[in-house]
Amino acid sequence: MIPVSDMDRAIKFYNETLGLRIALDARHFDHAEVGPDEPLAKIGLHATGTQSSGTRRSGIVLDTDDIYALHRRLKERGVVFTLEPTKMPWGGIAADFLDPDGNELEVVQDTDHYKR
């Protein structure tokens, strides 16, 4: 679960900008969950009412088949990247970006990830 200062803004970012489905909308409890259909994991959002000061690593890593297309699409939507797509020593490509509250998420492209 990651803290957000404005639930409506967070849901808009995760749903409309990132394209993650709203799995649970419990705004009346300051909570929501977004993510792909089951059985995959969900990202819990919890409204704190306060804006973060600085960047917080969320520990959330998303997987993609085309990191460059995703990077281009998110940049066009105003998403701020703290790490542009970069080839990693372990063989994959990674990029880090921020949500509106400064929570840092990572996206990776690693074609061999599920073959191991």
Beta strands, then each sheet from edge to edge (+ up, - down):
strand 1: 2-4
strand 2: 22-26
strand 3: 31-34
strand 4: 43-47
strand 5: 56-63
strand 6: 81-87
strand 7: 93-98
strand 8: 103-109
sheet 1: 1+ 4+ 3- 2+
sheet 2: 5+ 8+ 7- 6+
end
